[in-house]
Amino acid sequence: MDNIEIMTKSKNLFNAFDKDFQNDPYPTYERLRREDPIHRSIFNTWVITRYADAGAILKDRRLS
């Protein structure tokens, strides 16, 4: 998969400014948990959607 496909996939999976997401974010979160639970967004930020992953990341002293 090349970078263009990755960016296209990311754009389609999570866009906080999308009207559908703003009206009902839960289907997007469910899709992220299923398809890309540790997701790099188009805004170059990480979106962590599973509780266990978020807990592990928060406890890891190597990350800040």
N, C-alpha and C positions, 0 to 999 in steps of 0.2 A: 504494500500500500504506500503510495507516495504522499508527500506533504499536502498536496491539494486535496486528496481524498480525506485525509485526516481532518483538515480544517473544515471541509464540507460536512463531514460527519459531526464534528464538534458543534458547528453552527446549528445543525439540525437537532442535536440532542438538547442543547441548553442555551437559551437566550432569555435572560431575565427581562428584557424589554419587549418581548413578544406579547401581544395582547391576549392570545390564548393562554399563555403561561400566567399572566397577571390575573386573568379571570379565574383560573383553576390550575394551580401549579402541581397538584398531586399526580396526575397522569405522567407528567414529565419526570418527576422524582422517581416514580415507579419504574419508568423506562430506564432511567440512569442507573438505578440499583441493579436492574436486570442486565443491562448491556455494557455499562461503563461506570462501575461504582466509584472509582477514583478517576475523575474526569478533569482534563485540562480544558478550560473554556476558551472561547475566542478572545476573551479579555486577558489571557495569560495568567489566570488564577486557577486554583484547584477547587473543585466541587466534590466534597466527600459526602456520599449519600447513605452509607451503612453505619449504624451505631458502633459496631465492633471496630470497624476501620478508624472511625473518628477517635474512639477511645485509645486505640493503639498509637495513633499519630500524636495525640495530646500527651501521652505518657513517655514518648520517645525523646530522650534528652538530646539526641543528635539533630532534631528538627526544631526550628524556631519560627 
